[in-house]
Amino acid sequence: PASSIMLKLFDDENSADIVFQICEQQKSKSNSDRKRAKISTKKLYHAHRLILQHYSPELSALCATSDTMAPIIITDAKPEIFRLLLYYVYGGE
């Protein structure tokens, strides 16, 4: 079925034409009262415009201005949550 084909394409770097870079900033744990440094976690997820256009208009709209494989940077989501969202868009449960 088509859903199993879409799941095989999930995060497939070779066939993807969009890259999302999810950046999560975390405060470091320190015992001092100084400003706490932020540690940034970056994770890349590969996707396909066609699938996003049909199944996630919101994510597709983020990609509308990008014609290259330059990463689309998202700073207000946790990487593991974004991965689950994208997996759902590709037909995962």
Secondary structure, DSSP 4 states (H G I P E B T S, - for coil): -HHHHHHHHTT-TTT-SEEEEEEEEEEPP-SSSSPPPEEEEEEEEEE-HHHHHHH-HHHHHHHTT--SS--EEE-SS-HHHHHHHHHHHTT--
